[in-house]
């Protein structure tokens, strides 16, 4: 029997994602996320667009669900941090998708929904 994190590992580990929709968020066109997954623990780095450097840490919470904490420094020098809960899916082209509900913990207020899609060669 596969562990709950096996599916997420297969879909996220060492893969890159671009923003598909994030109207209220800071990441956008040009922001690229690179994920790693090991034993149900998730880490990532991201940058591009308005983000100079960002990191995430999180965990697998179910067969297709994850939760993350994130932090970043913007091109303007802002330091921001927040949380997100997401679902890992697959689009009709076979690319991995990520859909999140998220909110800010420090440096900004509010929250929203965002969607990311795997970058394939």
Short mmCIF file of the C-alpha atoms (twelve columns), coordinates in Angstrom:
data_MODEL
# 
_entry.id   MODEL 
# 
loop_
_atom_site.group_PDB 
_atom_site.id 
_atom_site.type_symbol 
_atom_site.label_atom_id 
_atom_site.label_alt_id 
_atom_site.label_comp_id 
_atom_site.label_asym_id 
_atom_site.label_seq_id 
_atom_site.Cartn_x 
_atom_site.Cartn_y 
_atom_site.Cartn_z 
_atom_site.pdbx_PDB_model_num 
ATOM 1   C CA . UNK A 1   0.000  0.000  0.000   1 
ATOM 2   C CA . UNK A 2   1.347  3.425  -0.981  1 
ATOM 3   C CA . UNK A 3   1.856  6.041  1.694   1 
ATOM 4   C CA . UNK A 4   -0.309 9.169  1.440   1 
ATOM 5   C CA . UNK A 5   2.772  11.175 0.508   1 
ATOM 6   C CA . UNK A 6   3.764  8.892  -2.415  1 
ATOM 7   C CA . UNK A 7   1.348  10.513 -4.876  1 
ATOM 8   C CA . UNK A 8   2.363  14.024 -3.851  1 
ATOM 9   C CA . UNK A 9   6.037  13.036 -4.032  1 
ATOM 10  C CA . UNK A 10  5.567  11.693 -7.555  1 
ATOM 11  C CA . UNK A 11  3.765  14.868 -8.659  1 
ATOM 12  C CA . UNK A 12  5.944  17.530 -6.941  1 
ATOM 13  C CA . UNK A 13  9.474  16.268 -6.332  1 
ATOM 14  C CA . UNK A 14  12.067 18.176 -8.368  1 
ATOM 15  C CA . UNK A 15  9.399  19.827 -10.537 1 
ATOM 16  C CA . UNK A 16  8.922  23.475 -11.441 1 
ATOM 17  C CA . UNK A 17  5.676  25.440 -11.551 1 
ATOM 18  C CA . UNK A 18  4.483  28.728 -12.994 1 
ATOM 19  C CA . UNK A 19  1.572  30.880 -11.862 1 
ATOM 20  C CA . UNK A 20  -1.661 30.171 -13.761 1 
ATOM 21  C CA . UNK A 21  -3.919 32.410 -11.645 1 
ATOM 22  C CA . UNK A 22  -3.172 34.552 -8.582  1 
ATOM 23  C CA . UNK A 23  -5.112 37.797 -8.897  1 
ATOM 24  C CA . UNK A 24  -4.766 38.865 -5.235  1 
ATOM 25  C CA . UNK A 25  -1.292 37.476 -4.595  1 
ATOM 26  C CA . UNK A 26  2.256  38.707 -4.994  1 
ATOM 27  C CA . UNK A 27  3.571  35.929 -7.231  1 
ATOM 28  C CA . UNK A 28  2.676  36.274 -10.877 1 
ATOM 29  C CA . UNK A 29  4.065  36.269 -14.387 1 
ATOM 30  C CA . UNK A 30  7.697  35.243 -14.220 1 
ATOM 31  C CA . UNK A 31  7.551  33.667 -10.749 1 
ATOM 32  C CA . UNK A 32  8.868  30.088 -10.829 1 
ATOM 33  C CA . UNK A 33  8.517  27.595 -7.941  1 
ATOM 34  C CA . UNK A 34  10.845 24.579 -7.586  1 
ATOM 35  C CA . UNK A 35  9.637  21.848 -5.187  1 
ATOM 36  C CA . UNK A 36  11.367 19.033 -3.319  1 
ATOM 37  C CA . UNK A 37  9.581  16.324 -1.305  1 
ATOM 38  C CA . UNK A 38  11.180 13.852 1.096   1 
ATOM 39  C CA . UNK A 39  9.339  11.595 3.539   1 
ATOM 40  C CA . UNK A 40  6.231  13.774 3.420   1 
ATOM 41  C CA . UNK A 41  8.146  17.013 4.026   1 
ATOM 42  C CA . UNK A 42  7.976  19.675 1.299   1 
ATOM 43  C CA . UNK A 43  10.432 22.468 0.585   1 
ATOM 44  C CA . UNK A 44  10.711 24.887 -2.282  1 
ATOM 45  C CA . UNK A 45  12.359 28.021 -3.518  1 
ATOM 46  C CA . UNK A 46  10.760 30.603 -5.753  1 
ATOM 47  C CA . UNK A 47  11.710 33.819 -7.495  1 
ATOM 48  C CA . UNK A 48  10.874 35.986 -10.447 1 
ATOM 49  C CA . UNK A 49  8.348  38.669 -11.181 1 
ATOM 50  C CA . UNK A 50  8.038  40.794 -8.032  1 
ATOM 51  C CA . UNK A 51  9.799  38.158 -5.868  1 
ATOM 52  C CA . UNK A 52  13.533 38.493 -5.338  1 
ATOM 53  C CA . UNK A 53  13.733 35.289 -3.284  1 
ATOM 54  C CA . UNK A 54  11.188 33.098 -1.541  1 
ATOM 55  C CA . UNK A 55  11.170 29.808 0.344   1 
ATOM 56  C CA . UNK A 56  8.473  27.405 1.453   1 
ATOM 57  C CA . UNK A 57  8.346  24.567 3.944   1 
ATOM 58  C CA . UNK A 58  5.414  22.273 4.498   1 
ATOM 59  C CA . UNK A 59  4.019  18.790 4.725   1 
ATOM 60  C CA . UNK A 60  1.803  16.346 2.928   1 
ATOM 61  C CA . UNK A 61  -1.574 16.146 4.707   1 
ATOM 62  C CA . UNK A 62  -3.378 13.593 2.505   1 
ATOM 63  C CA . UNK A 63  -3.172 11.697 -0.768  1 
ATOM 64  C CA . UNK A 64  -3.568 14.947 -2.745  1 
ATOM 65  C CA . UNK A 65  -3.371 17.705 -0.115  1 
ATOM 66  C CA . UNK A 66  -0.531 19.786 1.303   1 
ATOM 67  C CA . UNK A 67  0.012  22.708 3.648   1 
ATOM 68  C CA . UNK A 68  2.833  25.220 3.442   1 
ATOM 69  C CA . UNK A 69  4.370  28.188 5.195   1 
ATOM 70  C CA . UNK A 70  6.091  30.675 2.910   1 
ATOM 71  C CA . UNK A 71  8.289  33.720 3.163   1 
ATOM 72  C CA . UNK A 72  9.814  36.053 0.622   1 
ATOM 73  C CA . UNK A 73  11.715 39.251 0.001   1 
ATOM 74  C CA . UNK A 74  10.267 41.392 -2.797  1 
ATOM 75  C CA . UNK A 75  12.172 43.493 -5.309  1 
ATOM 76  C CA . UNK A 76  11.158 46.496 -3.174  1 
ATOM 77  C CA . UNK A 77  12.796 44.934 -0.095  1 
ATOM 78  C CA . UNK A 78  9.565  43.943 1.679   1 
ATOM 79  C CA . UNK A 79  9.742  40.870 3.943   1 
ATOM 80  C CA . UNK A 80  6.476  38.891 3.846   1 
ATOM 81  C CA . UNK A 81  5.260  35.564 5.264   1 
ATOM 82  C CA . UNK A 82  2.107  33.512 4.982   1 
ATOM 83  C CA . UNK A 83  0.364  30.139 4.957   1 
ATOM 84  C CA . UNK A 84  -1.393 28.033 2.329   1 
ATOM 85  C CA . UNK A 85  -3.406 24.835 2.035   1 
ATOM 86  C CA . UNK A 86  -3.455 23.176 -1.337  1 
ATOM 87  C CA . UNK A 87  -4.625 20.381 -3.558  1 
ATOM 88  C CA . UNK A 88  -2.385 18.573 -6.030  1 
ATOM 89  C CA . UNK A 89  -4.123 17.666 -9.295  1 
ATOM 90  C CA . UNK A 90  -3.542 16.874 -12.956 1 
ATOM 91  C CA . UNK A 91  -4.809 18.840 -15.953 1 
ATOM 92  C CA . UNK A 92  -6.055 17.293 -19.194 1 
ATOM 93  C CA . UNK A 93  -2.558 17.590 -20.686 1 
ATOM 94  C CA . UNK A 94  -1.095 15.478 -17.861 1 
ATOM 95  C CA . UNK A 95  0.664  18.391 -16.139 1 
ATOM 96  C CA . UNK A 96  0.572  18.637 -12.362 1 
ATOM 97  C CA . UNK A 97  -1.535 21.492 -10.992 1 
ATOM 98  C CA . UNK A 98  -1.583 23.116 -7.561  1 
ATOM 99  C CA . UNK A 99  -4.616 24.963 -6.189  1 
ATOM 100 C CA . UNK A 100 -4.253 26.940 -2.966  1 
ATOM 101 C CA . UNK A 101 -6.206 28.914 -0.407  1 
ATOM 102 C CA . UNK A 102 -3.723 31.241 1.281   1 
ATOM 103 C CA . UNK A 103 -3.301 34.148 3.664   1 
ATOM 104 C CA . UNK A 104 -0.661 36.489 5.007   1 
ATOM 105 C CA . UNK A 105 0.848  36.107 8.500   1 
ATOM 106 C CA . UNK A 106 3.318  39.027 8.433   1 
ATOM 107 C CA . UNK A 107 4.042  42.060 6.272   1 
ATOM 108 C CA . UNK A 108 0.640  42.178 4.555   1 
ATOM 109 C CA . UNK A 109 -3.035 41.422 5.203   1 
ATOM 110 C CA . UNK A 110 -5.708 39.463 3.387   1 
ATOM 111 C CA . UNK A 111 -5.523 36.299 1.356   1 
ATOM 112 C CA . UNK A 112 -7.014 34.569 -1.635  1 
ATOM 113 C CA . UNK A 113 -6.862 31.648 -3.993  1 
ATOM 114 C CA . UNK A 114 -4.165 30.782 -6.494  1 
ATOM 115 C CA . UNK A 115 -3.428 28.160 -9.106  1 
ATOM 116 C CA . UNK A 116 -0.102 26.922 -10.484 1 
ATOM 117 C CA . UNK A 117 0.774  24.602 -13.359 1 
ATOM 118 C CA . UNK A 118 3.819  22.438 -13.953 1 
ATOM 119 C CA . UNK A 119 6.393  23.691 -16.434 1 
ATOM 120 C CA . UNK A 120 7.230  20.907 -18.874 1 
ATOM 121 C CA . UNK A 121 10.146 20.809 -21.307 1 
# 
